[in-house]
Amino acid sequence: MNKSKLISLLSFIGIGLVVAMFFIWQSMPTTDQIPQPDTTSLSQSPPNKPQNIKVDTKIFFPNQLEPTEFSAVTRADGTALQLLKDLAAQNKLELSIKEYDFGSLVEKIGSFSQDEQNAWIFYTNGVVSSVGATDYQLNDGDIIEWKYESIW
């Protein structure tokens, strides 16, 4: 094979390779066309199931020197009012709750009812609660107190 035919053949092969590379390169997806893995399931952990927490509840009845105490393991997503309802049901304790536009009001625990002079006041960790028992989300180690107190 003479030298000129060899150069022509190699040139033809080289051009063919360049054209082939060009088409291969054109058919390759750009980074915005490459399917991305679904990271929403990786970055967002599944919602945690409510864990159990320990909450102590004290009810101060006016005819007792010491409060009636309950220690309960309950759901972390529970409220103080739900805990009171559960404790009342478990301990056969009479409980009366009235619903209002602003929330729920505990009217009676045991034999003591709210009247013009006294009401059941809700405390969390030794302080009068700034929110109602319906809205108070329980925390591990809370001490919930219900005190029958004079409102005058």
C-alpha positions, 0 to 999 in steps of 0.5 A, a space after each residue: 500500500 502506498 504512502 498516500 493511500 495510507 494517509 488517506 485511510 488514516 485521515 478517513 478513520 480519524 474524521 470518522 472517529 471525530 464525527 462519532 465522538 461528536 454524536 456520542 457527546 451530543 447524545 449524552 444528557 446534561 446534568 439537568 437532564 440526568 434523573 436525580 435520586 429521590 432525596 425527600 425520603 432520605 432527608 426527611 426522617 419518618 415522623 416519630 411515633 409518640 414516645 412515652 413520658 412520665 408525668 406526675 399529677 397532684 390533685 389538691 382537694 380542700 378536705 385533705 391535708 395532702 394532695 392525691 398523687 398520681 404518677 402516669 406514663 403517658 404519650 408525649 403528644 398528650 395534653 394535661 386535660 387528656 391526662 386528667 380525663 384518663 386518670 379520672 377514668 382509671 381511678 373512678 374519679 368524678 370529672 365534669 368538663 364544660 366546653 366554651 369558645 375559648 376552650 375547656 373548663 374543669 368544673 368538677 373533680 371528685 365532689 368539688 364543683 366550681 362555684 362563685 367563690 372557688 374554681 379548679 386552677 391548673 398548675 404546671 411545675 409549680 406555676 399557674 399555667 399560662 395556657 389552658 389544660 387543653 393546649 398544654 402539651 405534656 413534657 417528660 417529668 412534668 408535675 401537673 397540679 389541680 388546686 381547688 382555690 378561692 377566686 376572690 
